[in-house]
Amino acid sequence: MIARNLHGLKVEKSSRNLTSYAGLPMLTELAHQSGLIRDLDSIPGIWQRHGDYTTSDYVMGLALTLIAGGEGLDDMRLLSHDAGLRQMALYDVPASNSAGEFLRRLKQRTLYLLGQVNSKQVGRFIERRSFKRLTLDIDSTLIESQKKEAAMTYNGFEGYNPVLAWLAEANLFLAEIFRPGNISPQSHVLSLLKHCLKVLPAGIELWFRSDSAGYQWAVMQECVDRNVPFAICADLNVAVKEVIEQIPDEKWRLVVRGSDLFLLAETVYAPGCGHSGEKLPAFRLVVTQRLTGQLELFKSHIKYHAIISSLPESMNSEQVLDFYNGRGSMEKAIGELKNGFGLDKLPCGQLLANAGFLQIAMLAYNLVEIFKQEALPEGWKRFCVKNLRFRLLCQAGIVVRHAGSMALKLSRAFPFFEIFEKARWAVLSPALAT
């Protein structure tokens, strides 16, 4: 039975050190253990107001705000006014206007170094987990914004169009390039791919996949030169259509997957020459053919989708298709970054300041993901950050001091106390120390 007794309830202020974010100190400890705090504070050239705050104070203050469910700079004050959290981990959180000034003073060089810190964190996780092969996804997303430097996107609204690099097996964002909204989707894909190949730990076998934004001669040449197998959505230009039309009828086979029916075939296709006259080899071209379900005048009722690939011949056409379709996992990760870490609302009017906000949102996402992988039970690793807040991070507690020691008191009825305690000791593991 749900009681109705608000009228008889007394609301009073308490002088005790209460916290609404009892789980956040585990993430600050993980940031120290993994070397994140040290790396942030070693970045030269980032402005500090009268030496009162370090780089990690600004970055982690905003990152923890996003992790706790805040959506912008103003929400940082909730953490700064949480007496229990201040006593346990965040001794002093910069004011929201100071954090905004910090973002607006970021330059190209310091943004690059901030990205390097994130890449180092990802690299250490990869080395600890001893991955032998990783899949790199590169995809872009549109962020609607009415800020001063926002530009019209191809979807007809003003905003930005960052391109991101994500590692599927690790579920971590490796790097990004923050782009204006009116830029070509193919822009910066090659430079981002080259950067990722540079920052990944040595000895990792890398596979690459992308939508049609990656369908560029130079991107495929880079993959060939670096021995990176790839699967990329091919543009249905005249040359590709001619190759598809030449596929014999008997080469098409029906694939039935539940309610999804389509025809599948494979052929070969050579993309031609680049600007320097070099030729690429012929690649596999995996083609699907579906009925659109609509009969419209002057429009074909058949829809083709082509994937150009250098994946091993030991993989059949369906396996190549399934590998490419695995890109959907990155779309979910981008959705989590936007909806779970505040990226759908950019705080500043300047492009570089918003680029810094994206870097911090990515860092927050990666910190939570590493926490899940390193400290939580198997069944918890699939939780989104909203579930993690509800179950673990945003729990009420009382911080008390006695005889020189500090204790965090949680509710006796807290159902996940054992998981909380195991996670606390897991982030203190010497295996995570750098």
Secondary structure, DSSP 8 states (H G I E B T S, - for coil): -----GGG-------SEEES-TTHHHHHHHHHHTTHHHHHHT-TT---STTSS-HHHHHHHHHHHHHTT--SGGGHHHHHT-HHHHHHT-S----HHHHHHHHHT--HHHHHHHHHHHHHHHHHHHHHHT-SEEEEEEEE--EE--STT-EE-TTSSEEE--EEEEETTTTEEEEEE--BTTS-TTTTHHHHHHHHHHHS-TT-EEEEEE-GGG--HHHHHHHHHTT--EEEE----HHHHHHHHTS-GGG-EEEEETTEEEEEEEEEE---B-TTS-B---EEEEEEEEE-S---TTS-SEEEEEEEE---TTS-HHHHHHHHHTTHHHHHHHHHHHHHSSTTS---SSHHHHHHHHHHHHHHHHHHHHHHHHHS-GGGTT--HHHHIIIIIT--EEEEEETTEEEEE--TT-TTHHHHHHHHHHHT-GGG--
